[in-house]
Amino acid sequence: MSRWDVLVEVSPRAEIADPAGATTERALGALGFLGVSGVRVGKAIRMEIAAADVAQARSMAEQMCGRLLANPVIEVARIEVHAVPQHHDP
């Protein structure tokens, strides 16, 4: 069993209104950060998963998204999976 670092980024679908994103965009403009547009606010979930391989780790993360982490009707989830570096004792 290997260990995998998993990052799940959940954000509103493009066609779904994002009031938090719009508020953040306006606030950035008011603070002098001009030229900022298309702000979308979501959430990031980081975890470590024990799995046989990267495909199994990704599959587990996809199942988690479908059952708890994201609402597929209004949100999209992007998943990144990377091997946890193994430390070798001298």
Secondary structure, DSSP 8 states (H G I E B T S, - for coil): -EEEEEEEEEEE-TTS--HHHHHHHHHHHHTT-TT-------EEEEEEEEESSHHHHHHHHHHHIIIII--TTTEEEEEEEEE-------
